[in-house]
Amino acid sequence: MVVIATQKDSLTTKLRQTLTENISEIQETDRAELSLCNLSFQSKVYPERHIWIETDCNEIAIDLENWQDENEWDNAIARVRVDSLEDAIELVKDWIIQPELNHYYNLNKRYEKVWNIRHFRSQIAKAIENNDLEVQRILGLTNDQFSNLLVQAEQQKKENRQIILTPTEQLILTLFYSHYTLSFKTLGLLFGVSGSTARKWYKYWIDFLEKQIQSSSQEIKKTGEEWIREVLEPIYQKELKTA
């Protein structure tokens, strides 16, 4: 089907152009031709797969549709949100040409953020290096708070033991688990280890934090988990007030 390119807003126009230039296996359909902030595409590889995109208010919401799946009225197998054009392009490309989407966590139908497991750890590392607000959003700590813990983590390297995750990654794993509601199986998936290994490192760092607290304070002793909750609680309350 040949579709006449109708006028779109600037973000939608940029997304449309980038998708069509970089994904040869995609074709635009006419379902969104009357909308300024919507796009509709179909896969040439899997014709039953369609994409519906909304860019209203500068946010990018994506419906992944399988027109052979009739469990939902709109044939959506996922309705998700992404944070950038790059994330949108990669997700669309994967749905258009990949047999499975196993490397994505939190494929949902509530327009919540979806995580690309392949980039997860590198994105966190980049955020920690460059963006204090992003560190706080992801881990629940300011950059300074995380840096202070990181100094302790680096001093706590295990002697000559083969470790899949670096001390930095282990500490990030612990803080991330404390900031989100996840199973250890999912936590391990995000960090490239087994659920049992994720559980082991979480317990190790909680115990380590507890020892640090007890050795540096003569006040009432707190557990590592209590300390993390105490640090995170003001951030949660601030988010609730501004939500």
C-alpha positions as CSV (number, residue, x, y, z in Angstrom):
1,M,0.0,0.0,0.0
2,V,1.3,3.4,-0.9
3,V,0.6,6.0,1.8
4,I,0.7,9.7,1.2
5,A,2.8,11.4,3.9
6,T,0.4,13.6,5.8
7,Q,1.5,16.5,8.0
8,K,2.7,15.5,11.5
9,D,4.1,17.4,14.5
10,S,7.9,17.8,14.7
11,L,8.6,14.8,17.0
12,T,6.3,12.5,15.0
13,T,7.8,13.6,11.7
14,K,11.4,13.0,13.0
15,L,10.4,9.5,14.3
16,R,8.6,8.6,11.0
17,Q,11.6,9.7,9.0
18,T,14.1,7.8,11.1
19,L,12.1,4.6,11.1
20,T,11.5,4.5,7.4
21,E,15.2,5.4,6.7
22,N,16.6,2.8,9.0
23,I,14.2,-0.1,8.8
24,S,13.7,-1.4,5.3
25,E,11.3,-4.2,6.6
26,I,8.7,-1.6,7.6
27,Q,5.9,0.0,5.7
28,E,3.6,2.8,6.9
29,T,-0.2,2.2,6.8
30,D,-3.0,4.7,6.6
31,R,-4.6,4.2,10.0
32,A,-3.0,7.3,11.4
33,E,-3.0,9.5,8.4
34,L,-5.4,12.0,9.9
35,S,-3.5,12.4,13.2
36,L,-0.7,14.9,13.9
37,C,0.9,12.8,16.6
38,N,0.3,9.1,15.6
39,L,2.0,6.7,13.3
40,S,1.0,3.3,12.1
41,F,3.3,0.6,10.5
42,Q,3.2,-3.0,9.4
43,S,6.0,-5.5,9.2
44,K,7.0,-6.9,5.8
45,V,8.6,-9.9,7.5
46,Y,5.7,-10.8,9.7
47,P,2.6,-9.2,8.1
48,E,0.5,-9.9,11.1
49,R,2.6,-7.6,13.2
50,H,1.7,-3.9,13.4
51,I,2.9,-0.9,15.3
52,W,0.8,2.0,16.7
53,I,2.8,5.0,18.0
54,E,1.6,8.1,19.9
55,T,3.9,11.0,20.5
56,D,1.5,13.3,22.4
57,C,3.1,15.6,25.0
58,N,6.6,14.7,23.8
59,E,6.2,11.2,25.2
60,I,6.4,8.1,23.1
61,A,3.8,5.4,23.6
62,I,4.0,2.2,21.5
63,D,1.4,-0.5,20.9
64,L,2.9,-3.8,19.6
65,E,0.0,-5.5,17.8
66,N,-0.4,-9.0,16.5
67,W,-3.5,-9.1,14.3
68,Q,-3.7,-12.9,14.7
69,D,-4.0,-12.4,18.4
70,E,-7.6,-11.6,19.4
71,N,-7.2,-11.6,23.2
72,E,-7.4,-7.8,23.1
73,W,-9.8,-5.5,21.3
74,D,-6.9,-3.7,19.5
75,N,-4.8,-6.9,19.1
76,A,-2.1,-5.4,21.3
77,I,0.3,-7.8,22.9
78,A,2.1,-4.9,24.7
79,R,1.4,-1.2,25.3
80,V,4.6,0.4,26.5
81,R,6.4,3.7,27.0
82,V,10.0,4.5,26.0
83,D,12.1,7.5,26.9
84,S,13.9,8.4,23.7
85,L,13.7,8.2,19.9
86,E,16.6,5.7,20.0
87,D,14.7,3.3,22.3
88,A,11.6,3.7,20.2
89,I,13.4,2.8,17.0
90,E,15.1,-0.2,18.5
91,L,11.9,-1.6,20.0
92,V,10.0,-1.1,16.7
93,K,12.8,-2.7,14.7
94,D,12.9,-5.7,17.0
95,W,9.1,-6.2,16.8
96,I,9.2,-5.8,13.0
97,I,12.0,-8.3,12.3
98,Q,12.8,-10.4,15.4
99,P,11.1,-13.7,16.1
100,E,11.0,-13.1,19.8
101,L,11.4,-10.2,22.3
102,N,13.1,-12.1,25.0
103,H,15.7,-9.4,25.7
104,Y,13.0,-7.0,26.9
105,Y,11.8,-6.8,30.5
106,N,8.4,-5.4,31.6
107,L,6.5,-5.8,28.4
108,N,3.2,-4.6,29.7
109,K,-0.2,-3.2,28.7
110,R,-0.2,-0.2,31.0
111,Y,2.1,2.1,29.1
112,E,4.8,1.7,31.6
113,K,8.5,1.9,30.8
114,V,10.0,-1.1,29.0
115,W,13.6,-2.1,29.7
116,N,16.0,-3.4,27.0
117,I,18.1,-5.9,28.9
118,R,20.9,-5.7,26.4
119,H,21.5,-2.0,27.3
120,F,20.4,-2.0,30.9
121,R,23.7,-2.1,32.8
122,S,25.5,0.2,30.3
123,Q,22.7,2.8,30.6
124,I,23.0,2.7,34.4
125,A,26.8,3.1,34.3
126,K,26.4,6.0,31.9
127,A,23.8,7.7,34.1
128,I,26.0,7.3,37.1
129,E,28.9,8.9,35.3
130,N,27.0,11.8,33.8
131,N,23.6,12.6,35.4
132,D,22.9,13.0,39.1
133,L,19.1,13.2,38.6
134,E,19.2,10.0,36.6
135,V,21.1,8.2,39.3
136,Q,18.5,9.3,41.9
137,R,15.7,8.1,39.6
138,I,17.2,4.7,39.0
139,L,18.8,3.9,42.3
140,G,17.0,6.2,44.8
141,L,20.3,7.8,45.8
142,T,22.1,11.1,44.9
143,N,25.3,10.8,43.1
144,D,27.3,11.7,46.2
145,Q,25.5,9.1,48.3
146,F,26.2,6.5,45.7
147,S,29.8,7.5,45.3
148,N,30.4,7.2,49.1
149,L,29.0,3.7,49.0
150,L,31.0,2.9,45.9
151,V,34.3,3.7,47.7
152,Q,33.4,1.2,50.4
153,A,32.4,-1.3,47.7
154,E,35.7,-1.1,45.9
155,Q,37.5,-1.6,49.2
156,Q,35.5,-4.8,49.8
157,K,36.7,-6.7,46.7
158,K,36.8,-10.5,47.4
159,E,40.3,-11.9,47.3
160,N,41.0,-13.8,44.1
161,R,37.4,-15.1,43.7
162,Q,35.9,-15.3,40.3
163,I,33.1,-12.8,40.3
164,I,30.7,-12.3,37.4
165,L,29.7,-8.9,38.6
166,T,32.1,-6.2,39.7
167,P,31.6,-4.8,43.2
168,T,30.1,-1.7,41.6
169,E,27.5,-3.8,39.7
170,Q,26.8,-5.8,42.9
171,L,26.0,-2.7,44.8
172,I,23.9,-1.3,41.9
173,L,22.0,-4.6,41.9
174,T,21.3,-4.3,45.7
175,L,20.1,-0.7,45.4
176,F,18.0,-1.4,42.3
177,Y,16.3,-4.3,44.1
178,S,15.5,-2.1,47.1
179,H,14.0,0.6,44.8
180,Y,11.7,-1.6,42.7
181,T,9.4,-4.6,43.3
182,L,11.2,-7.4,41.5
183,S,11.7,-11.1,41.9
184,F,15.3,-12.3,42.3
185,K,14.8,-14.2,39.0
186,T,13.9,-10.9,37.2
187,L,16.7,-9.1,39.0
188,G,19.2,-11.7,37.8
189,L,17.9,-11.5,34.3
190,L,18.5,-7.7,34.2
191,F,22.1,-8.1,35.5
192,G,23.0,-11.2,33.5
193,V,23.2,-13.7,36.4
194,S,21.0,-16.4,37.9
195,G,18.3,-15.6,40.4
196,S,20.2,-17.4,43.1
197,T,23.3,-15.3,42.4
198,A,21.3,-12.1,42.5
199,R,19.9,-13.2,45.9
200,K,23.4,-14.0,47.2
201,W,24.9,-10.6,46.3
202,Y,21.8,-8.8,47.6
203,K,22.2,-10.5,51.0
204,Y,26.0,-10.0,51.0
205,W,25.7,-6.2,50.4
206,I,22.8,-5.8,52.9
207,D,25.0,-7.5,55.5
208,F,28.0,-5.3,54.5
209,L,25.9,-2.1,54.8
210,E,24.7,-3.2,58.2
211,K,28.3,-3.7,59.4
212,Q,29.3,-0.3,58.0
213,I,26.5,1.3,59.9
214,Q,27.3,-0.4,63.2
215,S,31.0,0.3,63.0
216,S,30.5,4.1,62.3
217,S,27.7,4.9,64.7
218,Q,27.0,4.4,68.5
219,E,23.3,5.1,68.0
220,I,20.6,2.5,67.8
221,K,21.7,-0.1,65.4
222,K,20.0,-0.4,62.0
223,T,20.0,-3.3,59.5
224,G,21.2,-2.7,56.0
225,E,17.6,-2.9,54.7
226,E,16.4,-0.4,57.3
227,W,19.2,2.0,56.3
228,I,18.3,1.7,52.6
229,R,14.6,2.3,53.3
230,E,15.5,5.4,55.5
231,V,17.6,6.8,52.6
232,L,14.9,6.1,50.0
233,E,11.8,7.1,52.0
234,P,12.3,10.9,51.6
235,I,12.8,10.5,47.9
236,Y,9.6,8.4,47.6
237,Q,7.6,11.0,49.6
238,K,9.0,13.9,47.4
239,E,7.9,11.9,44.3
240,L,4.4,11.4,45.8
241,K,4.0,15.1,46.5
242,T,5.1,16.2,43.0
243,A,3.2,13.4,41.2
